Amino acid sequence: MNPKAKPDDRLGTTSLLDYAEDIENEIRKLDAKPIIMGHSMGGLLAQILGSRGLARALVLLTPAAPAGIRSLTPSVMRSFLRIQLQ
């Protein structure tokens, strides 16, 4: 692929559930359930796949919050501020 090429137009309409479906299709080809590891958006994908019974175990590293779940609360902001001011 040419990194300077225009991105595929379908990229703008690809949803998180589209990604999950693609990964699920690959997992179903395996002989055994995998351990799924994900960070941020990958962590959210891992949770979706785990909820579908597709994983032996999950390793979640600061997974993104699903739509509608408020993750930036005053207590979280205070925690980050303390770390940044040290």
C-alpha positions in Angstrom: 0.0 0.0 0.0 1.1 3.5 -0.7 1.0 5.6 2.5 0.4 8.7 0.5 -2.7 7.2 -1.3 -6.2 8.4 -0.5 -7.8 6.2 2.2 -10.5 3.8 1.2 -13.9 5.6 1.3 -15.3 2.7 3.3 -13.1 3.5 6.2 -15.4 6.4 7.2 -18.4 4.1 7.5 -16.6 1.2 9.3 -18.0 0.7 12.8 -16.6 -0.9 15.9 -19.0 -3.8 15.4 -17.6 -4.3 11.8 -14.2 -4.7 13.3 -15.5 -7.1 15.9 -17.3 -9.2 13.2 -14.0 -9.4 11.2 -12.1 -10.6 14.3 -14.8 -13.0 15.3 -14.7 -14.6 11.8 -10.9 -15.1 12.2 -11.3 -16.5 15.8 -13.9 -19.0 14.6 -11.2 -20.5 12.3 -9.0 -21.4 15.3 -8.8 -24.8 16.9 -9.1 -23.3 20.4 -10.4 -20.1 22.0 -7.6 -17.5 22.2 -6.5 -15.2 25.0 -7.4 -11.8 23.6 -5.4 -8.8 24.6 -6.4 -5.2 23.9 -5.5 -1.6 24.7 -7.9 1.4 24.4 -10.2 0.6 21.4 -8.6 -2.8 21.2 -9.6 -3.4 24.8 -13.2 -2.5 24.0 -13.1 -4.9 21.0 -11.7 -7.6 23.3 -14.6 -7.0 25.7 -17.1 -7.3 22.9 -15.5 -10.6 21.7 -15.3 -11.9 25.2 -19.0 -11.2 25.8 -19.7 -13.3 22.7 -17.9 -16.3 24.4 -15.0 -16.2 21.9 -12.1 -15.9 24.4 -10.4 -18.2 26.9 -9.4 -15.1 28.8 -9.1 -11.3 28.3 -6.2 -9.0 29.1 -7.6 -5.4 29.1 -5.2 -2.4 29.2 -7.2 0.8 29.8 -10.0 -0.2 27.5 -12.0 2.6 25.9 -15.4 3.3 27.3 -18.4 2.3 25.1 -20.5 5.1 23.6 -22.8 6.6 26.2 -20.5 5.8 29.2 -18.9 8.8 30.7 -15.3 8.0 31.6 -13.8 11.4 32.2 -15.2 12.1 35.7 -14.0 14.8 38.2 -12.2 12.1 40.2 -10.4 10.8 37.1 -9.4 14.4 36.2 -8.0 15.0 39.8 -6.0 11.8 39.5 -4.4 12.8 36.2 -3.8 16.3 37.5 -1.9 15.0 40.5 0.3 12.9 38.3 1.0 15.7 35.9 2.0 18.1 38.7 4.6 15.8 40.2 
